Structure formats: C-alpha cells, structure tokens
C-alpha cells in the first residue's frame, strides 16, 4: 500500500476530509448531520488571491442519489476540507480545526444524458468570514495605529469573528477614523488605503487570506524582509523546453527526480509584456494629485515620478540589499524628441481630492499625497508583465510568495548552454493560486498568476531622441480642395 506521506509522483495529493456539515442536527445526537462527498466529487478547486479578501472554491459532483434534495443543500451548510501535498503543509479547514468553509451556492445542475438519475452540479464555498461580513456592519471610531483597528475588525465576534492566525505588518499611521456603518471587510479595505508602512517606502496595504491565515501588509513587505533585504524565492520553475534540455545533457530518457518534475511548467503564457499607453493612462509612470484643504483653505499640487520613487524601495528583482534603481519596466529614455521621459508627464493622470486638517484634535489623517500617488502607480503596475503558469500541485506555496521562472531565450542557438531571457525570466510575485484536484485521476495541478514590477537586466538606455517620419503639416481649405478635384 502506498504511503500517503511520500511524494512519489508529481501532482500527488492527499484529500483526507471532504464533508458537508448540515445545519440540521442528527435525531439521536446533538451533533450535526455530516456527509462525506469524496465518492461523488469529480473536481475540487480552491483559490487564494492577494487582491481578494478570503478564500473561495468550487466542488463539482456527479450525484446519483439526489443529495441536494434529500440531505438537503440549502446554502447554510459548512464544508470541511483537509488536503495537502504529501510531506508538505496544506489546507486544514475542518470542524476539528474550527474553520470549515461556508457553502453559499449550489448551481449549474445538469441532467446527465442517458442516465435516469445522474446529475452534475457545482457547490460553491467561501471562508465563513465573508458570510460574517455580509450580515454585520461597523459603526465605530478607531484611533491610534491602524493595525489595532484591523485586529479588532478581524477577531471581534460582532464583525468577522475569525479564529485564524492574523499576520500584520506594523504601520506608521497614527490617526482617528470613524467607520460610518460599513461592512467589516469594506471597512478593512478602506483602512488599508489609509495605511503607510512603518519600514518600507510603501503606501496602501492588502488584506487577503491564504492557507496560513489572514494577512494585512504592504506589497513591498511581500518582496523584502525586515525592511533591509530582499525576500528569497520559495520555488524554482522551468519550462518544458529547459527541462528537456536538462534531460538531454544528463543522458536521461525521463526525469525520475520528483523535485525536478515539480519544477516543470506544463503550460504558460505572458500577458501585457508591454502596454505603455495603458500605463500612461493609469498613472504608473507619473501622476498628479491636487489636494484641497478645506480647513486651511489651500490647494496644493503633488507630482509623482515613477523613476525617482523606484529607487527608494524593494522590487521583485531586488537582490540582497542592493540598489536596483535601473531595473524599472520601461527604458530610461526620452519620449521621441520631447526632451522628457515618461516619468516627467504628471498630467498623464490627474486626481483631485479634498482633505481636512484638525478634524480630531490629537490625531491627523495620513496626508493624501503620502498614499494616493504611490498606491495608484503600484496597484496599476500589478497588471504589467503578468505570467500565468499551469504547474503541478504544491501546497507549500501561497499567494504572496516569490518564485523564480527559468525562461531561456526562445530562438535558435548554437550555444551549449541556452541563454536566459534577460527581461521576462527571473523572479515573480505570486498574485493568485488556483488549486485543481481531479479525483478520478488523483492529480493536483495549480494555476499561478504572477507579476513582476522590475526586470532582471536593465533595459538599454538611449540619450538621443527617436526622430522618424516627415513633417507634412499644412492647412487645407476644403472648398478649394473640392474645386481642384473637379
């Protein structure tokens, strides 16, 4: 009998628990009714995303007993799940652990052709904190460090009532905010926009959930440790082309080394290798915020320069504690013959906001110019150089981790050692992970959505302007043009 704790093939997984916990009590006991659905499950997915507050997933079942009516399923049930990659930590959302998922929808019921009683349908589930957020509101004032408010919103029984670990990055924010009857998750997301990191040149926090718990932290804290050194990558991936080259170099007909197989990328694609126009519109390279202070009756303008700000922080391709000021995602060169680079056009995106001083005597709001310009650039920058990969399942990886993607230059080469892609290859931040378990085949795959905010090798710079085309400027009278045409 195979040892479930030994990873003897890529994509192996253990699904120890997949139970539906009914809202009904058993007649003979005070415990709720429980049904094991592993036997009727075809596919299960679980997704975690740094841009989403909670986990969510779907179970697709092949049902010949109509349990959705007999059990029944009403959207008030819980789903107890425990699965992992053998030998690695994983997801433990069971009743014993105190955190089973909440079932919220049963959908896409389809009668199976040729089968009188067979039907397929999907059971959608999410973290119970999402449910708790929707049935409660927050009308409360918080003063002092924002992380104290986050701790209360997450753990308080009146709000999210979460029993999960909470990972918090301390802020430099000491203000007072009155939450005006908002849903708890919406209140957390608002406070995240007001947060400034205590250690990094970063404004705007993320609140998201992984298999480890909830996280309230800045993007830059995912890229660095202790405020002083770049975060190492958690895993190395390589393309099938590179893997085949490695096999040929070693004279192997197949790779029997499981860790090597776990590094293989089954399929990948890259979105937005470059989209300069969208970045200009979204304010990635430069933006301007006009602030009206109603108390002091002043209007102040603040310009954001991507290049100047880039050198002050950590990025995906930062190595150690080195300065990577020249690894930005656009070459440092002037736009055509304008004499200015893209970083010097703050009117690309203009934002007008109002802030008021002296609202609370002993506390001041974080100045808008300290949060909005950087947050606007960084959040929009997440849409650049997006890498999607289909890989073998590995529950040791989480959204927010750093991985290294070994990508060779895809061109004919006579070199014995293929050259690395200097710009697209390298380190990436995992933004989202979607786990897919196919129970019939016993396989586990992951879809990773990743991004990079810098390049491994700086783009070539160019001091001379790009001058192309011929000046054909002239005014034409359309009436004379019509007569001439006759």
N, C-alpha and C positions, 0 to 999 in steps of 0.2 A: 504494500500500500504506500502510495506516495506521501512524503512528508510535506504537509501544507506550509511549513515554515522554511522550506528550501525553495529558492527561486531556480527552477531547473529549465525554464524556457521563458523567453521574452514575452510579456503580456499576461503572465500568470497572475492570478489574484485569489484572495480568499474573501468569500461573502459569507460570513458567519451568521449574520442576522438580517432578515428582511421580513418584518412582521407588521401587519396592520393592527393597531390597538384601537378597539372600538370605543365609542363614547358610552356604550351600554355596559352594564355590569352583568357578570355571569349570575344565573339564578341561584346556584348553590354556594357561591362565594361572593365576597365583596370586591374581588379583583375584576378588572375589565375583561371583556372578551378579546382574545388575541388570535390572529390567523397568520400562519406562515405562508407567504406567497412566492417563495423561491421557485416552487414547482410549476407555477403558471407564468412566471416572468420570462419575457424574451430579451428585453433590453432595459438597462437602467442607466441614467445619466445623472451626474451631479456637477454643478458649475459653481466656481468661485471667481470673483472679478473685483479688482481694486476700485472699479467705478460703480460697483453695486454694493449696497449695504449688507445684504445677507446672502446665504447660500440658497440655491434652488435646484430642482431636478425633476425628472420625469421617469416613471416606470411604465413600460409598455407590457401589457399582459395578454395572454391567449387563454380565454376563460371559457370552459365548457360546463361550469356549474352555476353561472349567473350570480356570482358572489356579490356583484354590485347591488343586486336587489335583495338577495337572501341574507347577506351579512347584517345590514345593508351598508352601502357607502353614501354618506351624506355631505362630506366636506368638513366634518367635525372630528374626523379620526386623526390619529397620530401614526407616523411611520417610523418604526425602529430599524435603524440601519447600522451595520458594523462591517466594514470591509477594509482591506489593505493589500498592498503588495507584500508577498512573503518576506519576512525578516525586516520589514520597514514599518514605521508608524503610519497610521491611516485615519479613517473616519470612524469615530465611535459615537454615534447618535442613537443610543439605546435607552430603554427605560431605566436600566441599572445605572447608566451614566448620567441620567437626569435630563437629557436633552434630545428626545426623539423629535423628528421633524413634524410639521403640521401639514396634513393633506388639505388642499383648498379647492381642488377641482378634479372632476372626472369628465373626460372629454373624448371626442373623436371615436365614438362607439361605432364599430363597423361589423356587420354580419359577414362571416367567412363564407364565400361561395362554396356550395356543395356540402356544407356541414350544417346540419339542422340546428344544433345547439351551440356551435362555436362562435365566439365573437372576440374581437380585439378592441381594446380601448387603452387610453392613457390616464395614469394617475399622476397629477401634478402636486408637488410638495415644496415647502419652503421652511426656513427657520421659524420657530414659534415667535421670535421677536418681531417678525414682520406682522404677524397677526396682532400681537400686543400693541404695536404702534398704531394700528388702524382703529383700535377700539378705545383709545385713550387720547387725551390732549394734555399739553403742558401750558400752564399759565403761572409762571413763576419767575422771580428775579434771581439772577446769579451774579455774584461779584467775586473778584479775585481771579486767579488763574483759570483759564477756560477748561483745563483738564479736570478740574474739580466738578464742573458742571457736567462734563461728559460722563464721569464716573457715576454721578447721581442719576442721570438720564438712563444709563445702561442698566444699573443694578436695582434701582428703586422699584418696588412692587407696583407702584402706581403707573409706571411707564413701561420700559422694555422688560423688566423683571428677569434679567438674564443671569444665569448661574455659570456662564462660560468665562474662561480667562479673558482679561482685557489688557492688551498691550498698548501703552500710552507713551508718546513722546512729549516731554515737557515743553510748554510754550513759553514765549516771552510776553504773553498777553496778561495784563492786569487791568481788567475793565469790569463794568457792570452792564449786564444785558437783561432786559425784561422780555421774556418769551411770551408773545401775545396769542395764546390759545393755538399752538401748533401741534401737529403730530410729533411724537418723540423723535422719530428718525428725521423728520424735516427740521426739527429744532437742532439736532446734532449736525446736520448738513449746513445749516445756517452758521452755527458757531465755528464749523470747520473753515468757512470762508473768512472768518474774522481772526483766525489764528496765525501767529508768526512763530516760526521755530526758535527755540532757545539756543540752538547750536549751529544751525545752518542758515545760509542765505536763501531762505525759502519761505514763501507765504502761501497760505491755503493748504489745509490738511485734507486727508482722505479718511473716511470711515468705512471699513469693509470687514468681511468675515472670511476666514479660511478654516481648514480642519483643525487648526491650533487654537482658534478663538477669534475675538474681535480685535481690530487694530484701529487706533486713532493716531495718525502720524503723517508727516510731510512726505512728499515724493522723494525729496533728497535723502531722507533717512533710510529709504529703501536702497539707496545707492552707496551709502557710506556708513561707517561705524564710529561711534564715539565722537563724531564731529571732526575727526582728524585723518581718517584713512579710508580708501575705497573699499567697498564690500567685495569679498571674493565671490567668484561664481560657484553655484551649487552643483552644476552638472554640465557636461560637455556633450554636444550633439554634432553629428556629422552627416553629410549627405550620403545617399547610397552609392554615388559615384566615388566618393572618397573612401567609403568602406570597401568597395570592390577593389580599389587600388591597393588598399592595405592588405587585402587577402592575396592579391597577386604578388605583392612584394614578399609575403611570407610563404608563398607556395601553397596556400590553403584552398581547398575546393569549397569549403564553407566555414563560417565562423562559429566555433563551438564555445567561444568565450562569451558567457551570458552578459557580463557588464559591457562588452563591446557591442553586442546586439542591442542592448538597452540604449546605447548612444545613437543608434541608427535613426535617421529621419525617413519615414515611409513616404511622405509627400510634403511639399512646402510650396508656398507662394508668397510674394512680397508685394504689398500694396503701398502705393504712394512713395516710390523710390524718390521722386521729387515732384513737388506741387507748389511751385513758388507763388503762383497767383493766389491760391487759397491761403497760403501763409501770410501774404501781404494783407489780404482782406481780414484775416482772423487776428492780426496784430502780433504774430510770432516774432518778426524781426524788429518791429518798432511800433509803439502805440503812444497815445497821449490821453491823459485824464485831466479834465477840467473840474476843479473842486470848488463848490460854492459853500462858504462857511456862513450860515445864517446868523450866528451869534456875533461874530466879528465883522460881518458884512464885507467879506473879502472874496475874491475869486483868484485862485492860483492854478497854474498850469504845470503839469509834471510830465516830462518826456521819458519814455523807456527805450533804452538802447540794448538790443539783444547781445551784441558783441561785448559791450562793457560789463553787462551783468553776467555773461557766460563765464568769464574768468574768475568770478568770485565764488563759484560753487562747484559741487561734485556732479559728475555726469556718468553715464553708463560706461564710457571708455576711459574714465579716470583710472590711472594706475598708481597704486600706493597712495602717497600723499603728494604726488607730483602735480604740477600745474598743466592743465590741458587747454590753455586759452585759445589754441589754434585748431581745435578739433570740432568746431561747430559745423552744422549740417548744410551750410551754404558757403561758397568760397568768399574770401575777403577781397572783393574787387568791386570797382565802381559799376553802377548800372549804366551800360552803354557809355556815352561820353558826357554824363551829367556831372561828373566830379564827385558824386556821392555814392556810398554803398547803400544797400537796402536797409541797413541799421539806422540810417540817418534821415528816414522819412517818417517821423512820428505821426503825421497826419494820415498815414495809411489806415489807422483805426483810431477814431476819437471817441472818448467816453465822457459824458457829463454827469456828475453825481453831486449830491448835496450831503454835507456833514455838518454837525453842530457841536460846538465846544460847550463845556460847562453844563452838560445835561445832568451828570451826577457829580456832586461836589468833589469827592475824593477819588473819582475814577474818570479816566478818559478813554474814549473809544480808540482802537488802533487806527491811525491815520489811513485814509483810503489809498493814498499814494504809496504806502508801505505794503499793501496787499494786492490791490486790483491789477496794476500793470504787470507784475511778475506772474500772478496767477493766470491772467489772460494769456500771456505768452506760453507759459508752461503747459497749461491744460490743452491749448490748441496744438502745442508741439507733440502731444501724445499721439496725434493722428498721423505723424510722419514716420517713414521707414517702419511700417508695421509688417511683421513677419508672422505668418500663420504656418504651423507645423503639425502634422499628424505623426505621433510617436507612440512607442509602447508605453503602457501604463506604469506610473511610478508615483506612489502616494507620498513619497518623501518630498516631492516638490509642491510648492504653493504659489499662488498668485502673490506677486511682490518679490519673488526670488530673482536672482541674477543667473542667467545661463550663458554659455559660450557656444556659438554656432560656427563650426568649422566649415567654411564655404570656399572651395577653390575657384579660381578664375575659370569660367566655362568657355574655354577656347582651345583650339588645337595647340599642343605644346610638345616640344621635343625634350623638355627638361625631365630628368629622372624624378625630381621632386616637384609636384604641381605647386604653382604659386598660390598663395592665399589671396582672396579678394580683399583689397586694402580698405574698402569703404563699407560694403554690405556685410562681410563676415565680421566676427568678433562678438562682443558682449551685448546681451539684450536683457531688458527687464520684462518679466512675465506679467502681463496685464490680466490675463484670464486663463483659466484651465477648465476644460470640459472633459470629465471622465466618462467614458462609454464602456460599459460591461455588457458583452453579449453572452448570455448564459448558455445558449445551445453549444457554442464553440469554446466556451471557457476562456475567452480572450478579453483583454482590457487594453484599450487604447486611449490616448489623450489628444485633444486638440489644444495647442498652445497658441495664444495670441500675444505677441511680444512687440516691443518697440525699442528704438534706440534714439537718444537725443544728441548723439555725437558720433563721429566716425573714428575708426581705429587709426587711420593715417590721415593727416590734414590734407584737405583739398589743395591743389596748386593755386597759388595766388597770382594775380596779374595786375601790374600797376598801370599799364597802358589801357586806354579805353577801347571798347569794341565799337568800331565805326564801319557800318555796312550800308549799302544802298545808295541811291542817288536822290538829291533834293529836287523834287518835281513840284514844289509849292507854287501855285499861281491861282488867281481868281478868274473864274469863267462866268460870263454873263450868259445865262441860259437862252435868252431871246436871240442874241447874236449867234449862239451856237446852233439854234434851230434854223436860222436863215442860212448860215454857212452850209448846214447839212443839205439844204434844198439845192 
